[in-house]
Amino acid sequence: MENQPANTSPDNAATKPKRRVRYSGTHPRKFSEKYKELNPEKYPDTVAKVLASGKTPAGMHRPIMVDEVLRILNPLPGEIIIDCTLGYGGHATEILKRLRPGGKLIGLDADPLEITRTEERLRTAGHTKAEFIARNTNFAALPKVFAELEIQAADAIFADLGVSSMQLDDPQRGFTFKNDGPLDLRLNPNKGLPAAEWLKRVSHDKLIEILRENSDERHVDLLADAILAVWPTTTQQLRDALTHALKSLPRAMREREGDAPVRRTFQALRIAVNDEFGVLENLLRVLPQSLKPNGRVAILTFHSGEDRRVKRSCQEGKRSGIYTAIADEPLRPTPEELRANPRSSSAKLRWAVRSPLN
């Protein structure tokens, strides 16, 4: 029997590195083929170049107001801190540095796709299961997570209510109108109805109510009519329907508002599909009993409806004596951060400190 050539042996075949997915032309066009965007940490030079231009590299998320969040949370060695919206892990990475030795960060995220990648990224960075625990759930389930981990309360809790750049950049998630993809908009693609199916079940009056509440949009009647006239199933169809309807507005108004009505409509539908306000209100209800005496909470909001709810909850807690101090006015990104990361422009950071009494 002839000897098998060394380069065709089963062992060598198994260890042979996989080739990248081939694409037509000189540059990948589909997001699924963009190897740098899918694995940005492997291409630091490209990432640095994009960051220097004041943009966010596709496939990454730039954490917002990190210094301000750390100042409020004040993580200390040995403490337990909850990151209710783990996302890419930008805030978590900085918090974990300050919890050693003996501290623990518990990261929650409703997105099963992104939490898996982020946990792998943080494990590769050397964070063990003793100091970092990841849970695929939204923050409304905080009491259940505490019960599972036999934790009574946390020293600090953080929530970033913005959609991550990774979700926005991937057309298959359906969060953006800039690239065509299925009209999904779910934070957890394994639960609930995608936006395309949800729209088939909503009434005209209910859609108007949702657009008005969730988008602060003035043209809700016009936009609701346009949506239900076509029952869009892709982001392109929804964008085209909205853009066509907006052409009936005066030209000066269209030029002044640009694509803001389309962006706000996508945002409003996403909030409704994921019941984001309901989930936030659940978190605000359980926050006081989830914090140790003198515990700190910081919440980043990106929508007036979110900010109103957080502000009201903090004010009610201060009046009742649950919180000893709250943010009288929200903190905003610095001019330097706004220049470096335009996606931070709508961010507002509110905070509160739990009473020292149990």
N, C-alpha and C positions, 0 to 999 in steps of 0.2 A: 504493500500500500504506500503510495507516494506521500511524502510529508506535506502537510498543509502549509502554504506560504504564511510567514509570520504576520503579515499585514492583513490577513483575512481570517485570523483566528477569532473564535467567539469572544475571547476576553478583550482583544483589541477592538473588536467591533463595538463592544458594549461601552468602552471608554472613549471612543471617538467623539470629539465635540460635535454638537449639532450645528448645522448651518442655520443662518437666519432665514426667515421666510422670504422667498424671492418676490420681487415686485417689478412691475413694468416701468420702463423709463429710468431716469437717473436718480430720482428721489421717491421715497415711499409717499403715497397719497392717502391711503386708508389708515385710520388711526391704529388698527390692529397690526399694521406692518411697520409702524414707526418705532423701531427698536430703541432709539434713544429716549423717546417720550415714555415708553413702557418701562424702562429701567434707567431713569435719569442718574441714579447714584453711581452707575458704572461709567458715566461720561462727565466727570467734574469740570473739564475745560469748557465743554459746551454749556453746562449749567452756569458756570461763572460768567460766561459771555452774555447769556440771556439775562441774568440777574443785573449785570452791569448796565444793561440797556434800559432798566426799569420795568422789565416784564417778568411774569411768572413762567418758568419753564413748564411746558405741557407735561402732565403726568406727575407734577409736584404740587405741593401746597405751601405757601409762605405763611407761617403763623403770624397773626396780627397782634400788635400791642404786647409783645412778649415781656418787655421790661415792666410795663404797668401791671400786667397780670402777676408777675413774680413779686412785685412790691406789695400787692394786696394780699396774695396768698401767703407770702413769707414762709416758704417751705423750710422745715428744719429737720435735721437728722432724727430718725426714729418715728416721724409722724406718719399718719395715714392720710393720703389725699386721693380724692376721686376726680378723674377727668371724665366728665359725662359724655364728651364728644371727641373721642380719641383722634379721628381723622388720620392725617399723615403722621401724627406724632410729634409735631414741632414743639408745641407747648410741653408735652409730656417729657420730651428729651431734656429740656431745661429744668423741669421740676425734679426729675429723677436724679440729676446731678447733685441736687441740694438735699435729698432725702437720705443719702448715705452718711454713716452706716445705720442700718437697722430700720430704715423707713420702708414704706410700701405705697406704690401707686396702683390704683385700680382704674383701668381704662375701659369705658363703655363705648360702643358704637353700633348703630342699627344696621350699618352697611356690612354685610358678610364678606363682600369682596375686598373692601379696603382694610377692614380690621385684620384680616389674615395677612395681608402684605405688611401692614404696619407692625404687627406682632413679630413677624419674621425679621423685619428691619431692626427692631429694638433688641431682639434676642442676639442678632449678629453683633450688635454694639456692646454686648456683654451684660445685658440686664436679665437676671435670673428670675425664675418663677417665685422666689422668695421676696423679691422687691418689685416685681411687675406682674400684674394679673390682668388678662384681657377677657372681656365678656361681650358677646355679640347680642346686644339688646339695647333698646332705647332707654333714656334716663328715667322714664316713668316707672321703670321696674327697679329703681334704686333700693326700696325696702326689701324686695325679693333677693337682690344681690347681697345685701347686708346679711340677711338670714342665712343664705347659702354659705357665706364665708365666715359666719359667726362673728360679725363685727357689729358693735353697738352704734357707733357714730364715727365721723371723720373729723380730722383737724381742719380740713379745708376742702371745698368743692368748687370745681370750675366747669363752666359750660360755654362752648363756642357755638352759637346757633347758626352760623353761616354754612352754606353748602361748600364742600371742599372743591379746590381747583381740579382734582383728579376726576370728580364726578362731572364737572362742567366740561372738561376737555374731551371726555369719551362720548362720541355721538350715540353709541348704543344705549347709554343711560337716558337719553332724551331730555336732558336738563337745559340745553341751549338751542337757540334758533340759528346759530351761526353755521352749524353743520347738520346735514340731514340724517335722521335716524328715527327709530320707533318712538312714538309719543308715549313715553313711560312715566318718568318723573318720580318713581318710587325710590326712597332711600334704601329700602330693603326690597330688591326685586323678587324675593320669594314670598312676599306677603302682600295682601290687598290687591286692588285692581290697578292696572296701568291707567294712565290718564285717558288714553283712547277709549277704553271700556267704561271708565268712570263717567265720561262725558255723555255716553249713550243712555245713562240712567238718571242724569240730573235734569230737573225741570228748568224752563226758561227763567222763571222768577228766582229760583234757588241759585242759578248761575250768576244772575245779576247781583244778588245779595253777596255771594262769595267774592266776585270780582271787586265789588265796592269795599268790602271789609278787608280783603287780603292784599289789595294792590294800591289803594289810594288813587285809583284811576278815575278820571272825570268822564270818560266816554264808555262807561260800562254797558249801556243799552246797545249802542252801536256794535261793540265788540262781542257781546253775548249773541246777538243776532247772527253775526258773521260766523261764529264758532258752530252754532247749532245748525246753520244752513248747510255745512259741509261734513260735520262729524269727522274731523281730521284723525288720521291714524299715524301720521308722521310729523316730525317737527317742521319740515318744509311746508307741508300742507297747512299747518296751523299758522305759520308765519305768513304764508301767502294770503290766507283768508283775512288775517288781521290787517296786513298791509293794504290789501285791496279795499277793505272797509274804511280805513283811515284816509283814503284818497278823497272821500266826500267832505273832509274837513277843509277849511280855508287854507290856502297854501302857506301863508305866514305862520299859522299854527303848526302845520306839519313840519315846517323847517325848524321851528323853535323846539319842538318836542323830539324830533328825530325818531330813533327806534325805542324811546323810553316806554311808550304804551305797549309795545310788543314784549319788551323785557319784563314789564310789570305784570302782564297777563300770564306769562310763563311762571313767574314767581307766585302769583295768586293760585294758579292751578296746582303747583307743587305743594304749597301750604295746605290746600284742601285735600289732595290725594293722600298726604301723609298725616293729616290731622295734627299739624305741627303746633297750633295754638292749644289744642286740647292736651297734648303731651307736655307742653311747657307749663300749663296750669297745674298739671299733676305734680310736676317737679317742684314748683313753687310751694305747693301745699305740704310736701313732705320734707322740704329743706330744713326747717327748724329742728325737727326731731332727728334729722340725719347729721347734725353738727354737734360736736362737743361744746361745752361751755367755752366761750371766747373763740369759737370756730369762725373761719372766714369763708365767704363765698364771693365769687366773681363771675359775672355773666356778660358775654359779648353778644350784642344783638345787631341785626342788620336790617330791621324792618320796624316801622313805627308801631305796628301791632304788637310785636314782641317787646319793644321798649316800654310801651304803656303798661303791659302786664307785669313786667319786672319792676318798674317804678312803683306801681300801685301796691304790689306785694311787699316791697321793702318799706314803703311808707306805713302800711298797716302794721307790719311787724315792729317798726319803731314806736308807733303809738301804743301798741299793746305791751311793749317791754320785751318782746322776743329778741329784737336787735337793739344793741346799745349805740350803734353808729351805722349810718348808711351814706351813700353818695347823694349829696344834695343835687348835683348836676353830673351827668355822665362824662367820663373821660373820653377824649377823642384822639385819633392818631395825630402824631406830630406832623408838621409840614414835611420833614425829612422822610418820614415813612410814607406819606401820601405820594411823594415824588417817586420813591423807590417801588411802591406797590399800590397802584391806583385802585386795585380791588378792595383796599381797606377804607375807601372813601365814606361808606355808609355805616361804618362800625361805631358803636357806642358801648362803653364799658361801665357797668354799674356794679356796686359791691355793697356788702353788709357784714357786720360783725355780730355774732351770737352773744346773747347775754351771758355773764359769768355764772348765772344761777341755772340749775338743772330744770 
